[in-house]
Amino acid sequence: MFSTPFLFDNILKFIRLTRNQEHMSIVIKKVTDKSDLKKFVYFNINLYKGCDQYVPPLIYDEFATLNRDKNPAFDHCEAEYYLAYKNGEIAGRIAAIINHKGNKIWNQKYARFSFVDFIDDVEVSEKLFKTAERWAKKKGMKHIHGPMGFTDLDHEGLLIEGFDYISTMLTSYSYPYYKTHIERLGYTKDQDWNEYLIPIPKEVPERMDRVADVVQKRFGLIVKKFNSKKEIMPYARDIFILLNKSYKNLYGYVELTDKQIDYYVNMYIPLLRLDFLTLVFKKDDYKLIGFGIGLPSLAKALQKANGKFLPTGWYHLYRAIKSDNNKVLDLLLIGVDPEYQGKGVNSLMFREFALSANRLGYEVAESNPELELNNRVQSMWDGLDAKQHKKRRAYIKEL
């Protein structure tokens, strides 16, 4: 028979052992308040501290995107956010999203995973993804894919090639081990995007110049440039309406609502540098049939700002946009009315980009992600010594 002191000592040892095991285990916590959301947003920045290729997002924009009261996507989306803790420290995060409008359009029952980051620990990544999968399955979803955001204008795709290159404003960096972890969990390729570095020619290539002239005359088109942001505003919503029309059939795209269009007009129009905004209209009825939007690279400026607009982040961003020392141009968006796609209208926009870039001393342009099957866009770089330097992937898994 055990003595009372012996029994008491063993009970204490068992309690201590249990507490230590709990402390060492991975704990998943749902984000439920502003304090949790702040931790969710900042984890990404903290995880990549010291990584030269990582470009932090603007924290204000991240909060706005994740805020159910501010992001109009929540009119047709629902989402949950989760944090993983290990040894009492945050070790990972993931967002699980259902875009009900997208599911209706594409006749599917898909959830999306997004805002996914984690330390190099397979138990952490597994528990994060299993939590997102359980939520999606409970909601009646049959598949989960991603990284995909609330809209096509959010960051999407996991970087799988090009880890030595700095990210852009509209893309996310990820450590190489992310790919290994995700594939280990049974996720497979659903779609890839390619990104390109394009040396800006000192002169507009003769072939492109000739095609632009022919297209402009054949279809009766005019190219409009702007001198002030005030001049843009009458056309701002038309740009996003045409975006809906021209991107409608692309992978995962969900047409923006009127509220979302207003949201993005207020977000993006103030950032524009007018030299790199080109609108193409039909001459007879002034119908917008094409747009091209470029922006001086903000990657280095965002790194200096470390995600903060205040107190000095705005100054770094302003200098990057206005300075003549920036040598990299980001090609943000190009859209063409489906009626005119494949007919050379893109050449009009790139000719304008090249003329402005040369005048201002830019040396290289960087494309944002282009679907690997979108040959019409990629054909723009024919003859320009373009280099595919990055690739990102959307993964999918059956639930």
N, C-alpha and C positions, 0 to 999 in steps of 0.2 A: 504494500500500500504506500502511495506517495504521501510525503509530509506536506502540510499546508504551505510552508515557504518554498518548497521545490515546485509545487503546482503553480504558485503565484509567480515565481521567476520565469517559468516557461510560458505562462500567459503573457507576461510583459514582452518576452522575446518574440512571441508570435505576433503581437500587436506591432512591435517595431519592424519586424520583417514585412508584414502586410503593408505598413505605411511606406516602407522603402520601395516595395514593388509597385505600389500606386504611383509613387513619385517618378519611378523609372519608366512607367508605361506611357503610351501615346494617348493623349486625351483630345478629343474633338469637341470644340465648342462652337455653337451657332452664334453668329453675330446678332446681338439683340438691341444694342444701344449705341450711342455716339462714341463712347469710349472704345467699344469693340471695333467699330467701323474705322476709327482712327488707327488702331493697331493693324487692321486689315490692309489699309492703304499704305502705311509706312513700312510694313514688313518687306515689300518688294524693294524699296529704296535701301533698307538696311542690309538685305541679303546680298545686294550687288555693290556694296560699298567697296571701292578700290578697283572695280572692273572697268577698264578703259573703254570697252565697247558698249557698255550699258548707257542708255539715255533715259533719265527719269522723266515720268510724265509730270505735268503740272498738277500738284496736289488738289488745287481747287477744282480742276476739271474731273479728277478721279472721284471726288466726293459728289459732284453734281451728277455724274454718270450713275453712281451707285445709289443715289438718293431717290427713293420712291416718290417723293413729293416734287422733285425738280425735273427728273428725266421723263419726258412724255412717252417714252417707249413702254413705261409701266401701264399705259392705257391698254396694252394688249400683251404684256409680258408679266411673268412672275419669276421671282428669284429668291434664293437663299444663299447666304455667305457663311463659310466655315473657316475656323482657325484650328490648326493642329498645334498642340503643346507637347514638348518633350522635356523632361526634367524641369518643368515649370517655366520653360522658355518657349516662345512662339517658334515653331519649326516649319510651318507651311500654311498655305491658304488656298481656297478654291471657291469659285462661285458656280452655282448650278442655276441655269436659266431655262425657262420654257417660253418660247415666242409663239403664242397661240395663233397669231395672224399668219406667221410663216408656215406653221404646220397646216393651216387651212389652205394656204396658197399651193403648197407643195404636196398636199395630201399625204401627210406623214405624221408620225407621233414621235418626234425627236425632242430630246432635251439637249442643252448645250453646256459644256463646261468652259469656264473663262476665268481670268484673273488667277491663274494657277501658278504657284511658286512653292518650292520646298527645298529643304536641305537635302544633301545626298544621303538619304536614309530610306531604304525600301519600305520599312514599316510605316514611316510617315506618309509617303506618297500613296501607299496602298490604302491606308485608312482614310485619307482625304478623298480619293476617288471612289472608294466603296460607299462613303457617306453620301457623296453626290449621286451615285448610282441608285442607292436605296431610295433617296428622295424622289428621283425621276421615276423610278419604277412604281412607287406608291402613288404617283400622280397619273399613272396609266401610260407612261411613255414606253416605247418599244426599243428605241436606240438612244444613245448619247454620242454627240460628236463635238469636236472643238480642237483647239481653242477657237471659239466663236463668241462674239459679243452680242449686245442687244440689237445692234444694227451693223450694216456692212461698213460703216464709218468708224466703228470701234476697232481696236487691235484684233487681228485674227491670224491664225496659223502659228504653229510652233516652229521656231528656227531649227532647221536640221542640217544646213550647210552655210558656211560663211561666218563662222564664229570669230574670225579675226577682224571682221569689219564692224565699224561703229553703226549702231542702229539709226533710224530716222525718227522724226517726230511722230509718225503714224504707225510705227512698228514696235514690237517688243523684242528685247534680247532674251535669250534663255541659255543656261549652261548646257553643255553637251550631254550631261547625264540625264536631263529631262527625257530625251528621246528613249533612252534605254529603260528608264522606269516605266514610261507610259506603254511602250510595246510589251514589256514584261507582264503588264496587267491585261493583255489580250486586245489592245487597241491596234487597228490596222489602218493603212492609208485610205482616205476617202477622196482627198483632192490636194494638189500641190500648187503653190504659187512660186514664180520666179521673180527675182529682182536683178536689175542691170545697172552697171556703170557705163555711161555713154560719154565719151570725150566730145566736147562741144566743138564742132568744126569751125575753123577760122572764117570760112565762107560757107554760105548755104550750099550744100551739094547741088550740082547742076540738075541731076535727076529729080530731086525733091522740089527744087525751084520750078522746074518745068511742069511737074505734076500739079503743084499748087496753082500755077497760072491757068492750066487747062481746066482743072476742076472749078475754079472760081468763075471762069467764063461760061463753061458748059451749063452749070446749074444756077447761074445768076446770083452769086453769093457776094456778100460784103463782110469784111473783117473790121470789127470795131475795137478800138483801144479807148482807155479812159484816163482822164486827168485828175479826177477826185473820187473819193468814196461816195460822195453824194450822187454822182452820176451813175454809179453802179446800182444803187438801191432799187430803181424801177425794174431792174432785170434780175435781182438777187434770187427771188423765189423761182423765177423761170429756170435758173440754173439747176436747182434741185428738182424741179418738175421734170426737166430733161434728163437729169441723173436717174430718176425713177424709170423713165421710158427706155433709156439706153442700157441700163443695167438689169432690167426686169428679169431676163432669162439666165443671168449668171448665177453660179453656185451660191446657194444660201441667201440670195438677196431678197429682202423684204421691203416693199415700197414704203417710203417715208410718208407719214400722215402730214396734214397741214400743220399741226402743232409741232411735229418734229422738224419740219422745214423751217418754221419760225425759230426754233431752238438753234438749228445749225447756222442759219443766217446770222443770228446774233453772236454765235461762237466764232465763225470763220471769216466773215466779211471784214471785221476790223483788223485781222492779221494780214490781209492781202498786200502785196507790193504790186502796184498797178502795172509795172513793166511786164509782169508775168501773168497777166490776166488777158485772155483773148476770147472774144465771143464772135461766132460766125452766124450771120443771118441770111435769110432769103431776101433778095433785094426788093421783090415785088410786094410782099406782104409783111416784111420785117419779122418773120417767124424765126425764133432761135433754133438752129439745127446743130450747133456744135459749141463746145466750150473747152478751153484748156486753162488749167490753173497750176502755176508753179509758185514756189516760195524759196527764198534763200534758205539754205540748211540752218535749222535751229538746233541741231544736235549738240554742238559745243556749248551753245548758250544755255541750253537746258541742263547740261552737266554742271556748268558754273552756278546756275540758279539752284541746283539740287532739288528741283521740284517746287520751289517757292517763288511766287510772283513778287512778294514783298519781303524785305525792304528793297533789295537791289536786283531781284530776278528780272523785273521789267526792263531794267537798263541793259542787261545782257541780251535780252530778246530784241529790244529796240535796235541795238547796235548791229545784231546779226541780220536784221531785216533791212536796215538802212545803210550799213557800211559798204564801202566799195572794196573792202579787204576780204570779203567772203568769196571763196572760189567755187563753192559747191551749190548747185541748184537742185532742189527737190521737185520732181514732177508729181504733183499731188493727185490731180484728177484730170482725165480727158474723157469727154462724153460726146457721142455723135448720135443723132436721131437714127433709129434703125433703118429708115428709108434711104439714108445716105451712107450707111456703114459699108466698108469695103470699096468705096468709090474715090478714095484719096483725100477726103476732107481732113484727116489727121495731119496731112502734110502742111496744110495751112497753119495749124496750131504750132507744129514744131518749127516751121520757118520763122514764126514770130518769136518763139522761145530763143532760137539761135541768134536772131538779129539783136534782141535785147541783151542776151547773155554776153555776146561779143562786145557790145557797146559798153557794158558795165564790168568787163574783165573776168567773167566766170569761165572756168576751165572744164568742168565736168558736171554732168547731170546724173542724178540717181533716180531711177524709177521706183515707184512704190510697188507692192506685190501685184503681179499680173498672173492670172490663171494660166497654167501651163498649156491648156487647150485653146487659149484665146490668141490664135495665130494672127488675127487682124491687128491687134495692138502690137504684138512682138515684131511684126513685119515692118513697123516704123523704124526699127533700128538697123535694118538691112543696109549694108554699106557704110555704117558709122563706126565700125570697130568696137561695137558694144561688147561688154563682158558680163556674162551671167555670174554674179559673185555671191548671191545668197539664194537659198531655197527655204520655203516654209511649208508646213503640212497641216491639214485638218485630218484628225484621226476619228475613227468611228468604232463603236462597240455595240453589239446587240445585248439587250438587257434580259 
